[in-house]
Amino acid sequence: MSLVCVLGSLNVDVSYRVRQLPVAGETVLATDRARAFGGKGGNQAVAAAALGADVRFVGAVGTDAAGQSYLTHLRASGIEVSGITEIPDVATGTATIVVDDRGENLIVVDPAANSCLQPGDVRAAVRSGRPAVLLAQLEIPIDVLEAAAGAVADETTVVLNPAPMPPDATRLAAVLERVDVLIPNRKELGQFAGCEEPRSLDEVSRCLSALPFTGTVVVTLGADGAVVASPGRDPLHVPAMALEPVDTTGAGDAFCGAMAAELAAGTDLMGAVRRAVEVAGRSTLIRGAQLTSPLRGAT
């Protein structure tokens, strides 16, 4: 088995470039604007495919022009799309992204068709091809994730990127029973563990010890790399390369897509994390949320 099945969101992004991110009540002028394909699910699937994985996508789009365009884009990226439900009279998901000159960003998402996906839409789709890895996020309904996690074979590695975290993390309890690898960022780790957002590696370790999850956790730390916590072992830090980012949008998704691709190929956990840290770092050197081709130095 080498198939990666990605269950998640598909959004069309409109990105604005600004010199500095606005604060509450402030108006700033954009210096550039771009339209691109996004959504955490789509970003992760395209990254995994660009890195050589065999990828199947399960999700939803509207029957509008944006949805049809996204399906064409996924096919061109080498992704199998028969698991995508086309929902009439509903718009395809959208996201508004603001990126400043330091590469930092803020994002507002309208789920639209993503929120209309139903448990019955996904059970057969995620089983098809007996995937080596099922990769999911939280931009689709939680009951859909529960259905998918319960439908895949025992030998499938289930990877969850808990983004965005729901206000009540206990809603994830049923999903987490089937999750093998959890990939939060530091903010999501704090939310899930009921801690302040950890700033240091010691604080990350303390949050990990309070986490209501017994599987493997890989915490993404941006420019600080990642921390890997496996059951029965002390957390291990994987440092990142020193880089000057151009755009951090989608770096976490590049990480997750790379992790899924490596795990499906049979790479051990630490090897997969090291590869994902490298790919995520290099993805910040280009603009946009999707890694559409292998990055130089990360092949």
N, C-alpha and C positions, 0 to 999 in steps of 0.2 A: 504494500500500500504506500503510495506517495502523493495522493491527492490531498490538497488543502481545500476544505469547504469553508467559505467565509459567509457568515450570516450577519447581515447588518444593514446599514443605511446607505442610501445613494442621494446625494444633494448636488445641486448646481450652485457653485460658489460665485459670489461677486466680491472681489477684493479691492480694498482702497489702500493706497500708500500714503502715509502721513509722516510728518517730521517727528511728532510726538503723540502718543496715545492720549485721547481726551480724558479729562476727569469729569465727574458728575456736573452737569450744567454747562459744560464748556463746548463750544463749537470750534472745530478745526477744519481747514481746507485740505482736500486730498491733492497730492501731486501726481497721482497715477491711478488708473482703474483697470481691472482685468476680470474676465469671466472665465471660469474653469470648472472642471468636474471635481467633485469632492464627496463629502460624507465619510465618516470614519470607516465604514465598511468598504466603500469603494476605494478609498485611499489604501487601506491595508491589502485588499485583493490585488490592486494594480502593482503595489510594491512586491508582493509575493510572486506574481507572474513575471515581473521585470527581472527578478532574481532567479528565474528558472523553474519555479514551481508549476505544477499542473493545478489550475485553480478553477473551482466551480463557485458561482455566487448564488446565494439565496436571499431574496429581499423583495422590494416593491418599488415601482415607479408609477406615475400617472400615465394616461394615454395621450398626454400633451406632447408638444414638439420637444420639450426638454427631456422627457422620458425616452422618447425614441432616439434622440441624439445620444443619450447616455448608453443605451443598449448597443448602439453602433460603436461607441468608444470602447466599451468593454470587450466586444467581439474582436475589435482591432488590436486590443491588448492581449489577446490569446485566452480570454476568460470565457468559460462555458456559462451561458445565461438562461438555460431552460428552467432554472429554479426561480426566476424572477417573475413575480406576479404583476401584471399590468392592471391597474385599478381605474375604472372609468369614472369620469366626473370629479376627479381629485387631482390636484397639482403634484408634480414631482417635488421632492424636498428641496429646500434652498438654504443657503447660509450666507450671511454677511460677515466679512472678515476685514479687520482693520490692522495693518502692519506698520510699525514705525521704523525709523532709520536705524535702530539698534537690532531690528529683526524680531522684536517682541510683538505679540498680537493679542487681540480680543475678538471673540466670535459669538454671533447670535444665530441660532438655528431654528428654522421652521420645519418640523418633521414632515408635515403633509402626508404623502402616500406612505412614508415609512411607518407612521403610527397606525395605519390601516391594515398592516400585515396581521394575519390570523394564524393561530396554532395549526389549523388544518392545512394551511398553505405550505408548511415547512417540513412536516414529519417525513414524507416520502422523499422530498428534495434533499434533505441533509443525509439520508441513508444512501442515496444513489451513489454508486461508485465506491462505497465503503471507505470514506476518507481516512487518511492517517491522522489528520488534524482537523478539528472543528474550531474555528476562530470566530469569536463574537464580541460585541460591544453592547452598550446600553442606550443606543439611539433608536431602538425598536422596543415594542412592548415586552415587559418581563415575562408574561405568560407565554409569549412566542419562544423566548429563550428556554423556558422550562420544557416546552414541548420538544424543542430541538435537542436539548441535552439529554432528555430521556429517550430519544429515538435512535441515537447513534450507537454503534456497536461498542462493547466494553473495551476493545483494543484501540479505539479512537482516542487520541489525546485531545481533551477539551481545554481550550485556552480562552480565558475571558479577560478582556480589557474593560474594567469597570468605569467607563466614561460615557456620559457624565454620571456621577454617583447620584442615586435617588436620595431625597431628603431622609427617608427611612431605610437604612441599609439592611434592616431585618427582612425586607421584601426579597432580598437575594438568597435567603436561606435555602430554598428548594433548588435553585440553580447551582449553588456552591457545592451541594452534595455530589454533583457529577463533574465539577471543575477540577482539572489536574494542575493547571498553571494559571495563576492570577497575575495580571500585569497592570498595577496601578502606577500613577505618578505620585509624587510626594504629597500633593494636595489630596488626592483621592485616598491615599493610605491614611492620612490623618482623619479624614471624614469617616472612613470605614472603621478605624480603630477607636474613634472617639477621642482623639488626641489633637493638640494643636498641630498645624502643618509643620512637619519636621524640617529643620534647617541643616543639621549636622548629621554625620553618619551615626553618632551615638543616639540621637533623637530618632532616627529611622529605625534603629535596632529596638528601641523602647516601644515604638509604635507597632513594630512587627510582633513583639511579645504579647501585645494586647489585642491582636487581630483575631476575630472569631472565624478562623479558617485554618485547616490543618494540612493543606497541600503545599505545593511549591509556590513561592511568591517572588516575583521579579519586579523590583521597584525602579522605575525610570527616574533619573535625576537630572535630565538635561545635560548641561555642560559638566556635571559631576559624574556622568556615566550611569551605572546601575548597581543595585545591591541584590544579591541572590540569596534567598532563605529557603533551604530545603529541610524537610522534616528530619529532626535528629542531628542537624549540623548547624554550626555557627554561621551567621550571615557572612557572605563574601562580597567584597567591593570590586567591581570591574570599572576602572577609570576610563574616561573618554579622552579622545585626542584634543589637543589645544587648537581650536579653530576660531575664526572670526565669522560669526553667522551673518548671512544675508537675509534669511527668512526662516524662522523656526516653525512656521505653520506646517503641520503634518509630520514633524519629526517623530513624534510618539507613534504615529501610524506606520511610518517607515520601519520603526523598531519592531512593532508587532508583526507586520508582514514578513520581515526578515526572520524573526523568531519562528513563525509558523513554517516558512519555507525550509529553514534548517532542520527543524524537528521532523518534518515530513520526509526529509532526505536521510534521516537516521543520525544526524549530528547529535552528540551528547549535549546535555543542558548547558554546561559552562561554555562549550564551543559555540552553541547557538546564541548565547547572550553576548559573547565577545563580538561575534559577527554582527548582531543586531545593534550594538553600541556603535560600531564603526559605520554601518550603513546609515543609522539615524544621524550621526554627526555630519557625515558628508552630505546628507540631504539638506542640511541647513545652508549649504553653499549655493543652492539654486532657489529661485523663486517658485512658489506654488506648493500645493498640498500633496501632489502625486508624484511618485517616483516612477516615471514612465520608461526608463531605461537604466541599465546598470551604471553605477557611478564609477568614474575613474578611480582606481586604487581600492575599490570595494568589490572586485569581481572574484 
